[in-house]
Amino acid sequence: MLTYPDIDPVAFQLGPLKVHWYGLMYLIGFAAAWLLGRWRASRSGPGPGAGWTTAMVDDVVFYSVIGVIAGGRLGYMLFYGYDQILANPLNALKVWEGGMSFHGGLIGVLIAIGLFARKYQLKYFQVGDFVAPLVPLGLFAGRIGNFINGELWGHATWVPWAMQLPCVRFPEYCAGLPAGAEFSPPLHPSQLYEAGLEGLVLFAVLWWFSSRPRPIMAVSGLFLLLYGLFRFVVEFVRQPDAHIGYLAFDWLTMGQLLTLPMLLAGALLLALAYGQRGSSRSTDRATG
């Protein structure tokens, strides 16, 4: 059993300005996407970066940053924190306090991809397939930010890697314990599960999958399908938001509900991608 390393959420302070680890993790994620995209675009010959220039990568990352931040924050407020907006609309601007929705950020990026594709006269999924493998390292960094913030913990468990939280910082997880208790019951570090699956595993699979020619929509479809699967599974050990709870069956969470369309969309895109390729091959044989 492990004890949570009580990390100060503030990385450093410059006068009155506090720089939070959570915000730095987003910067790291954006930087990783930019560097990986530029590396692929700089490779000569056919490949996943064919037809892309480093200037285009700069542009699409800029569009995506705006989409992630605006969509992620607004999505969180609409899906999980609507009561905070009602209490004070300015809460929507307090990104540094945490509270970003992946699903809201995804919607923001989807809109950004559409605007970028229109600007450069590209097919939507030409852009989506290039961008998808660049995303998971950002997801990894974001989940590490959640861990440092001490949010999104899992259910109580006795697995050897479970973590106990100091009651001084996390009194909400020590409710019901005897007075003077120092630590919470051991909990699943579900942020680290998500960092590993949605971040590292998803990146490795997508980077390998996209390194060879694939039918259009296949990379985007695989991203949606695998992220949806990983998120849906981890939600079973992650505590639901206290102000929302379970939506149905004593296990369905808001995260799972929002993830279901991703699973369906991912499976549909993969079916369309490989169905079109199969149809084109059949046509080639018939006319050959």
MIZADREN-232258 format. One line per field, with one value per residue: x, y, z of N, C-alpha, C, O in turn; residue in one letter. Coordinates in steps of 0.05 Angstrom, whole numbers. Layout:
N
nu: c(X	...)
nv: c(Y	...)
nw: c(Z	...)
cau: c(X	...)
cav: c(Y	...)
caw: c(Z	...)
cu: c(X	...)
cv: c(Y	...)
cw: c(Z	...)
ou: c(X	...)
ov: c(Y	...)
ow: c(Z	...)
r: c(A	...)
END
This chain:
288
nu: c(17	9	28	0	40	44	39	52	3	18	69	109	119	112	118	55	34	14	38	11	18	-19	-33	17	23	-13	13	59	35	14	62	88	53	61	116	119	84	111	157	138	117	164	188	211	180	130	82	56	59	56	47	40	64	112	93	38	29	42	-2	-47	-40	-44	-99	-121	-105	-136	-186	-184	-178	-221	-265	-257	-262	-313	-343	-335	-360	-413	-426	-409	-405	-448	-476	-437	-430	-480	-477	-434	-417	-365	-334	-326	-280	-237	-192	-144	-155	-167	-212	-230	-262	-254	-288	-314	-269	-255	-298	-288	-238	-254	-286	-246	-213	-247	-250	-196	-188	-222	-198	-149	-168	-175	-195	-238	-224	-173	-144	-160	-140	-85	-78	-98	-59	-25	-49	-52	-7	-14	-61	-40	-6	-44	-73	-34	-30	-81	-71	-31	-61	-94	-144	-203	-203	-204	-247	-249	-200	-160	-115	-45	-21	-53	-72	-65	-93	-73	-110	-113	-108	-146	-201	-252	-248	-241	-285	-327	-288	-252	-242	-184	-158	-106	-100	-136	-180	-149	-144	-162	-114	-139	-129	-77	-84	-114	-77	-38	-67	-102	-63	-5	-10	-49	-23	22	-2	-31	9	41	2	-11	35	40	10	-59	-130	-170	-200	-191	-151	-171	-219	-199	-174	-219	-248	-213	-199	-250	-262	-221	-232	-285	-278	-243	-275	-306	-277	-268	-288	-352	-371	-385	-429	-461	-463	-483	-515	-550	-569	-535	-482	-470	-436	-429	-385	-381	-430	-422	-381	-401	-422	-373	-350	-386	-382	-328	-325	-359	-332	-285	-309	-331	-284	-253	-290	-299	-248	-247	-289	-268	-225	-253	-278	-234	-215	-258	-257	-209)
nv: c(-24	45	113	174	220	281	330	398	434	481	497	537	606	671	729	755	718	652	592	535	463	435	468	470	418	416	450	419	375	400	418	369	346	384	378	324	324	360	331	287	314	333	290	261	235	182	171	180	235	256	307	346	406	438	487	481	444	476	511	476	457	503	517	472	477	522	498	455	481	518	485	443	467	492	447	417	450	448	393	373	414	450	474	507	547	571	591	627	657	670	628	594	611	597	561	544	520	468	419	403	378	319	303	351	379	347	357	411	406	376	414	452	423	419	474	483	445	466	515	499	469	413	344	326	281	272	309	295	243	253	284	253	213	247	264	230	234	284	273	238	273	308	275	264	314	315	278	304	347	320	297	262	209	137	82	54	5	-56	-68	-77	-29	12	77	118	177	240	263	316	347	323	321	304	252	226	224	199	170	155	210	249	215	201	186	171	115	64	78	68	92	121	161	150	101	117	152	115	81	113	148	129	75	82	119	90	48	77	108	68	43	84	92	65	61	73	64	122	153	109	114	156	130	87	113	137	91	61	98	107	55	46	88	77	28	42	75	42	33	83	137	166	234	272	306	288	232	163	150	111	42	36	38	64	119	190	199	149	150	193	173	130	147	156	105	80	114	107	52	53	87	57	12	36	55	9	-19	12	8	-47	-48	-17	-49	-93	-70	-56	-107	-125	-91	-99)
nw: c(0	-15	1	-16	-51	-27	-66	-80	-113	-139	-181	-185	-164	-187	-163	-153	-187	-195	-218	-239	-234	-263	-307	-331	-348	-390	-426	-436	-462	-508	-531	-541	-580	-621	-633	-648	-692	-726	-735	-764	-809	-831	-854	-913	-973	-982	-929	-861	-856	-906	-953	-915	-886	-843	-828	-834	-793	-749	-752	-747	-696	-666	-676	-652	-598	-582	-588	-551	-501	-498	-511	-474	-423	-425	-436	-389	-351	-370	-370	-320	-281	-278	-237	-215	-253	-249	-198	-202	-259	-275	-258	-300	-325	-293	-305	-284	-236	-246	-275	-330	-386	-422	-464	-477	-494	-538	-573	-583	-610	-655	-681	-690	-726	-770	-785	-798	-839	-877	-888	-913	-953	-949	-940	-887	-854	-871	-842	-790	-785	-786	-740	-697	-675	-648	-602	-554	-519	-497	-469	-431	-402	-382	-347	-309	-289	-264	-224	-193	-176	-142	-154	-180	-159	-147	-126	-59	-43	-37	-65	-78	-98	-82	-57	0	25	54	108	123	76	44	66	50	34	80	111	161	186	247	294	286	250	205	152	92	73	32	-38	-107	-153	-199	-237	-254	-278	-322	-346	-362	-397	-433	-447	-453	-474	-515	-546	-564	-595	-634	-658	-680	-714	-749	-776	-822	-888	-886	-896	-907	-851	-817	-777	-745	-729	-699	-657	-631	-617	-584	-543	-522	-504	-464	-428	-413	-386	-342	-314	-282	-236	-217	-176	-181	-199	-141	-138	-177	-180	-193	-255	-272	-257	-214	-230	-278	-302	-313	-346	-373	-401	-435	-465	-494	-547	-572	-575	-610	-655	-668	-681	-725	-761	-771	-796	-842	-865	-877	-905	-951	-973	-985	-1022	-1064	-1080	-1099	-1143	-1173	-1188	-1218	-1262	-1282)
cau: c(0	26	18	0	60	28	53	40	-7	32	96	125	104	126	103	27	25	19	38	2	27	-40	-30	42	18	-25	34	75	20	14	89	93	38	74	142	114	72	132	175	125	115	190	198	206	169	103	81	34	61	57	30	40	88	115	75	11	29	39	-29	-67	-36	-56	-128	-129	-102	-160	-209	-182	-182	-248	-284	-254	-273	-342	-355	-336	-381	-440	-430	-403	-405	-468	-483	-417	-437	-503	-468	-417	-409	-336	-321	-319	-254	-217	-180	-121	-165	-175	-239	-231	-275	-242	-308	-317	-245	-257	-317	-273	-218	-269	-293	-221	-204	-264	-241	-170	-191	-235	-178	-129	-183	-169	-217	-239	-210	-144	-134	-166	-122	-59	-78	-104	-36	-11	-65	-50	13	-27	-79	-22	3	-68	-79	-13	-40	-103	-59	-18	-83	-108	-173	-211	-194	-221	-260	-232	-190	-137	-94	-19	-13	-73	-59	-79	-91	-72	-137	-111	-113	-169	-220	-276	-243	-238	-311	-335	-266	-249	-229	-155	-147	-86	-101	-161	-177	-134	-161	-150	-103	-151	-116	-54	-94	-121	-52	-26	-83	-109	-39	18	-18	-62	-2	39	-18	-38	34	48	-19	-11	61	37	-14	-85	-152	-178	-219	-184	-136	-190	-237	-185	-171	-245	-256	-195	-203	-276	-260	-205	-246	-308	-269	-232	-297	-316	-262	-266	-312	-367	-372	-402	-454	-476	-467	-489	-538	-568	-559	-514	-454	-467	-428	-431	-363	-388	-451	-410	-362	-415	-422	-346	-347	-402	-370	-302	-331	-371	-311	-268	-324	-332	-257	-244	-311	-293	-224	-255	-305	-251	-210	-271	-283	-210	-213	-279	-251	-181)
cav: c(0	69	138	195	241	306	350	424	439	504	490	559	631	695	751	746	698	625	574	508	440	427	484	462	392	422	461	396	360	415	417	342	344	401	366	299	332	372	309	272	330	337	265	262	211	174	165	193	264	264	330	365	423	446	510	470	433	499	521	458	455	528	513	451	488	537	480	440	498	529	463	428	481	495	420	410	466	439	365	366	436	470	489	527	569	585	605	649	652	673	603	582	621	589	536	536	505	442	418	403	354	309	302	378	385	333	372	434	398	369	439	464	408	427	500	480	431	485	535	487	453	385	328	328	260	275	324	279	220	263	295	233	201	268	271	214	243	305	261	228	296	318	257	268	338	307	264	324	362	303	295	238	184	113	70	41	-21	-66	-76	-67	-3	31	100	131	206	254	274	345	358	311	313	292	223	215	226	174	158	166	236	247	197	215	179	159	87	62	83	64	116	118	180	137	81	132	162	93	70	134	163	114	52	92	132	69	35	96	115	45	39	106	93	52	72	62	78	147	149	87	123	170	111	71	131	140	65	53	117	101	30	50	106	63	8	54	88	23	36	112	148	186	261	271	321	275	204	145	158	88	15	37	36	81	146	210	193	127	158	210	157	112	156	153	77	75	129	94	27	60	97	34	-5	50	57	-16	-27	27	-4	-72	-43	-7	-71	-109	-55	-58	-133	-128	-75	-104)
caw: c(0	-18	11	-37	-47	-25	-83	-81	-141	-151	-188	-176	-162	-196	-151	-148	-207	-187	-241	-229	-249	-282	-331	-344	-361	-416	-443	-444	-481	-534	-542	-551	-605	-641	-641	-663	-718	-743	-743	-786	-833	-843	-866	-942	-984	-972	-901	-848	-858	-934	-960	-894	-881	-815	-824	-830	-766	-730	-754	-737	-667	-655	-677	-633	-571	-576	-586	-527	-477	-497	-509	-449	-400	-428	-433	-360	-338	-378	-363	-292	-262	-285	-213	-210	-271	-238	-174	-210	-287	-278	-252	-325	-333	-274	-316	-267	-213	-256	-285	-359	-396	-447	-484	-487	-510	-563	-590	-591	-630	-679	-694	-700	-749	-792	-794	-810	-865	-896	-896	-930	-974	-945	-930	-858	-841	-876	-819	-766	-784	-779	-713	-676	-660	-633	-579	-529	-499	-483	-449	-410	-386	-368	-325	-289	-275	-246	-201	-176	-164	-123	-161	-196	-146	-151	-103	-39	-52	-22	-83	-67	-107	-73	-44	22	22	79	114	125	50	31	87	39	32	108	125	174	201	275	296	288	230	189	124	82	64	7	-61	-134	-166	-226	-256	-265	-297	-347	-358	-375	-420	-452	-455	-464	-491	-538	-564	-577	-615	-656	-673	-697	-734	-769	-789	-848	-902	-877	-909	-893	-828	-800	-753	-728	-718	-679	-634	-617	-606	-561	-521	-510	-489	-440	-409	-403	-366	-318	-299	-263	-210	-210	-162	-197	-187	-118	-141	-198	-173	-215	-271	-274	-252	-193	-240	-302	-295	-335	-364	-390	-419	-456	-480	-512	-575	-583	-582	-634	-678	-675	-695	-751	-779	-780	-814	-867	-877	-889	-925	-975	-986	-997	-1046	-1085	-1090	-1116	-1168	-1189	-1199	-1238	-1285	-1290)
cu: c(18	12	21	22	47	43	38	29	6	61	116	109	122	110	75	18	34	17	33	13	6	-38	-4	39	5	-5	52	61	19	41	96	79	52	100	138	102	93	151	163	123	142	201	191	194	142	104	59	35	62	37	28	66	89	97	47	9	26	10	-49	-64	-48	-87	-137	-126	-127	-184	-208	-189	-211	-268	-282	-266	-303	-356	-356	-358	-409	-446	-428	-406	-425	-476	-463	-421	-460	-495	-451	-407	-379	-321	-312	-291	-231	-205	-158	-130	-172	-203	-240	-243	-262	-263	-314	-293	-245	-275	-303	-253	-232	-277	-268	-211	-221	-256	-214	-172	-204	-215	-158	-142	-174	-194	-215	-222	-180	-131	-137	-146	-93	-57	-81	-80	-20	-24	-58	-29	3	-47	-63	-14	-20	-75	-59	-20	-63	-91	-46	-39	-98	-137	-177	-201	-214	-234	-240	-225	-167	-115	-67	-12	-34	-59	-77	-73	-89	-99	-136	-117	-138	-189	-245	-273	-240	-263	-318	-313	-265	-235	-199	-142	-129	-90	-128	-158	-162	-152	-146	-139	-113	-140	-93	-62	-100	-96	-38	-41	-89	-85	-19	10	-31	-42	13	23	-23	-13	43	28	-17	15	61	12	-39	-107	-161	-201	-210	-170	-154	-209	-224	-181	-197	-252	-239	-198	-229	-275	-245	-220	-270	-300	-259	-254	-309	-302	-259	-291	-326	-366	-393	-428	-471	-483	-471	-515	-559	-553	-539	-486	-450	-460	-432	-409	-369	-410	-440	-391	-376	-416	-394	-342	-362	-390	-344	-307	-342	-350	-292	-283	-326	-305	-249	-265	-306	-269	-231	-271	-288	-234	-228	-276	-258	-208	-234	-272	-223	-179)
cv: c(25	93	159	215	268	329	376	428	463	497	512	585	654	719	741	724	670	607	546	486	432	442	476	436	396	433	438	380	374	414	390	338	360	388	341	305	343	350	293	288	334	313	266	235	204	167	181	224	274	286	351	381	430	470	501	458	455	509	502	455	480	526	494	461	504	519	465	457	507	506	447	441	484	468	412	424	456	411	359	389	458	487	511	552	585	601	630	643	654	648	589	589	610	561	526	520	476	443	422	376	345	310	330	387	372	348	397	428	390	394	452	449	416	454	499	467	450	505	524	469	424	370	327	306	258	289	307	256	229	271	273	221	221	274	256	224	268	295	250	251	307	301	259	294	333	295	284	341	346	300	269	212	161	104	59	12	-30	-76	-64	-39	19	54	111	161	219	268	305	358	348	302	299	262	210	217	199	160	169	193	232	228	213	210	167	129	86	63	76	91	116	138	166	115	94	142	139	83	91	149	145	91	62	105	110	55	53	103	92	41	59	108	79	63	57	77	102	140	127	96	138	150	95	88	132	113	58	72	110	76	33	67	92	43	20	67	68	25	64	122	168	213	261	284	309	246	186	153	136	62	14	32	55	109	165	206	171	134	175	195	138	122	153	124	71	89	116	69	33	70	75	17	9	51	31	-27	-13	15	-30	-68	-34	-30	-89	-96	-57	-85	-137	-113	-81	-123)
cw: c(0	-5	-11	-31	-49	-39	-83	-110	-154	-156	-180	-177	-171	-186	-144	-166	-198	-212	-231	-247	-270	-308	-346	-359	-389	-436	-453	-465	-508	-547	-554	-578	-627	-651	-657	-691	-737	-753	-766	-812	-847	-857	-896	-951	-973	-943	-888	-850	-887	-940	-938	-892	-852	-808	-820	-803	-745	-729	-741	-706	-654	-654	-655	-604	-563	-571	-560	-502	-476	-494	-483	-425	-401	-425	-404	-346	-345	-369	-334	-272	-268	-261	-207	-228	-260	-214	-182	-239	-291	-271	-278	-334	-316	-282	-297	-243	-221	-266	-315	-368	-422	-470	-495	-503	-537	-583	-601	-613	-656	-695	-706	-725	-773	-803	-809	-838	-886	-906	-916	-952	-973	-937	-900	-845	-850	-853	-794	-763	-777	-750	-691	-661	-644	-606	-554	-510	-484	-462	-425	-391	-370	-344	-302	-274	-256	-220	-182	-162	-142	-128	-178	-185	-151	-125	-83	-48	-35	-40	-73	-75	-99	-58	-22	20	50	85	116	99	37	51	76	36	59	124	136	189	229	275	299	268	212	159	117	78	38	-17	-87	-144	-196	-246	-269	-284	-324	-361	-374	-400	-441	-463	-469	-483	-517	-557	-579	-600	-639	-672	-691	-720	-756	-784	-817	-862	-893	-892	-893	-873	-809	-774	-734	-714	-695	-654	-618	-603	-581	-538	-506	-494	-463	-419	-397	-381	-341	-301	-278	-236	-201	-197	-180	-183	-165	-122	-164	-190	-198	-229	-272	-266	-229	-204	-264	-294	-319	-355	-383	-410	-442	-474	-500	-541	-588	-591	-608	-658	-687	-690	-723	-771	-789	-800	-842	-881	-891	-909	-951	-989	-999	-1022	-1070	-1097	-1108	-1143	-1186	-1202	-1222	-1264	-1296	-1314)
ou: c(38	-12	42	24	41	58	13	45	5	76	136	87	145	92	72	-4	57	-3	49	16	13	-41	-4	51	11	-5	60	73	22	43	108	90	54	105	151	110	94	161	178	127	143	221	168	198	131	125	44	15	67	14	16	87	69	87	32	-12	10	0	-66	-84	-61	-99	-156	-142	-137	-200	-229	-205	-224	-286	-302	-279	-317	-378	-376	-373	-427	-468	-443	-410	-419	-483	-470	-417	-460	-506	-454	-389	-369	-297	-294	-279	-208	-207	-155	-113	-181	-216	-250	-235	-259	-257	-319	-296	-236	-269	-306	-250	-222	-276	-268	-201	-210	-255	-210	-160	-196	-214	-151	-127	-168	-213	-193	-206	-165	-109	-118	-137	-78	-37	-69	-81	-4	-13	-58	-34	10	-49	-72	-16	-17	-82	-65	-16	-64	-101	-49	-36	-112	-153	-158	-191	-237	-232	-216	-241	-155	-98	-68	3	-32	-38	-102	-50	-103	-108	-157	-131	-151	-195	-258	-292	-236	-263	-316	-318	-275	-218	-190	-118	-135	-85	-142	-135	-161	-174	-121	-154	-97	-141	-88	-48	-93	-95	-28	-29	-83	-86	-16	21	-24	-44	17	34	-19	-14	51	36	-20	18	80	-6	-41	-103	-160	-218	-220	-176	-153	-215	-237	-183	-196	-261	-250	-198	-230	-287	-254	-220	-275	-314	-267	-251	-321	-314	-248	-313	-313	-361	-415	-449	-493	-506	-464	-534	-583	-529	-526	-469	-426	-476	-437	-413	-363	-409	-449	-386	-364	-411	-392	-330	-351	-389	-339	-294	-335	-350	-285	-271	-322	-303	-241	-259	-309	-268	-221	-268	-292	-229	-219	-277	-260	-200	-229	-280	-214	-158)
ov: c(25	94	162	226	278	344	377	427	464	491	506	585	655	728	720	712	665	607	535	489	423	430	475	432	382	426	438	372	361	411	389	327	350	388	337	293	336	351	287	278	339	315	271	215	220	158	195	237	297	285	372	369	427	473	513	460	452	514	511	451	478	532	498	454	501	523	461	448	505	507	439	428	479	466	400	413	457	405	343	384	481	510	532	574	610	623	651	626	642	645	573	575	613	542	502	507	460	463	443	355	360	318	334	400	384	351	404	444	397	394	462	462	418	458	512	476	449	512	538	456	412	382	328	312	243	282	305	251	213	267	275	220	214	287	268	222	272	306	252	248	314	311	256	296	345	300	282	349	358	301	257	195	166	118	55	-2	-14	-92	-42	-26	42	50	113	169	210	284	318	379	362	278	283	247	186	212	178	141	191	198	215	225	235	228	156	119	106	51	76	110	112	133	171	109	84	142	144	78	87	161	146	89	53	102	112	50	44	105	97	37	53	124	82	72	33	99	101	124	126	86	134	153	90	78	128	113	50	63	109	75	25	60	94	40	11	68	77	18	69	115	185	215	253	275	319	238	194	161	141	61	-7	24	62	122	156	209	172	127	171	204	130	106	149	119	58	77	114	64	19	62	75	8	-3	48	32	-43	-26	13	-36	-83	-42	-30	-99	-110	-61	-87	-150	-122	-70	-129)
ow: c(13	-1	-24	-9	-71	-27	-85	-128	-179	-137	-168	-188	-162	-199	-131	-162	-194	-226	-216	-271	-292	-330	-370	-379	-408	-459	-477	-485	-529	-571	-575	-597	-650	-675	-677	-710	-760	-775	-785	-833	-871	-871	-904	-938	-957	-932	-902	-846	-892	-932	-943	-897	-837	-786	-803	-790	-727	-708	-726	-692	-633	-634	-642	-587	-541	-553	-547	-485	-455	-478	-472	-408	-382	-413	-395	-330	-328	-360	-323	-249	-264	-263	-195	-220	-260	-210	-170	-242	-310	-278	-278	-350	-323	-268	-295	-230	-204	-266	-325	-358	-440	-492	-519	-524	-557	-606	-624	-632	-677	-720	-728	-743	-795	-827	-829	-857	-909	-930	-935	-967	-994	-927	-888	-827	-838	-844	-778	-741	-765	-736	-670	-637	-627	-589	-532	-485	-461	-440	-402	-367	-347	-323	-279	-250	-234	-198	-158	-139	-126	-110	-187	-200	-158	-104	-90	-60	-20	-32	-61	-60	-108	-46	-25	14	68	68	112	98	22	54	90	35	61	148	123	204	234	258	314	268	203	142	134	80	23	-18	-88	-144	-214	-270	-293	-303	-345	-386	-396	-421	-464	-484	-493	-505	-538	-582	-603	-621	-662	-697	-714	-743	-779	-802	-832	-848	-893	-901	-868	-879	-786	-753	-710	-690	-675	-631	-594	-580	-561	-515	-482	-472	-442	-396	-373	-361	-319	-277	-259	-215	-180	-206	-193	-159	-168	-112	-168	-193	-220	-216	-274	-267	-225	-189	-269	-280	-341	-379	-407	-433	-465	-497	-520	-559	-612	-613	-626	-680	-711	-711	-742	-794	-812	-820	-862	-905	-914	-927	-972	-1014	-1021	-1042	-1092	-1121	-1129	-1163	-1210	-1226	-1242	-1286	-1317	-1324)
r: c(M	L	T	Y	P	D	I	D	P	V	A	F	Q	L	G	P	L	K	V	H	W	Y	G	L	M	Y	L	I	G	F	A	A	A	W	L	L	G	R	W	R	A	S	R	S	G	P	G	P	G	A	G	W	T	T	A	M	V	D	D	V	V	F	Y	S	V	I	G	V	I	A	G	G	R	L	G	Y	M	L	F	Y	G	Y	D	Q	I	L	A	N	P	L	N	A	L	K	V	W	E	G	G	M	S	F	H	G	G	L	I	G	V	L	I	A	I	G	L	F	A	R	K	Y	Q	L	K	Y	F	Q	V	G	D	F	V	A	P	L	V	P	L	G	L	F	A	G	R	I	G	N	F	I	N	G	E	L	W	G	H	A	T	W	V	P	W	A	M	Q	L	P	C	V	R	F	P	E	Y	C	A	G	L	P	A	G	A	E	F	S	P	P	L	H	P	S	Q	L	Y	E	A	G	L	E	G	L	V	L	F	A	V	L	W	W	F	S	S	R	P	R	P	I	M	A	V	S	G	L	F	L	L	L	Y	G	L	F	R	F	V	V	E	F	V	R	Q	P	D	A	H	I	G	Y	L	A	F	D	W	L	T	M	G	Q	L	L	T	L	P	M	L	L	A	G	A	L	L	L	A	L	A	Y	G	Q	R	G	S	S	R	S	T	D	R	A	T	G)
END
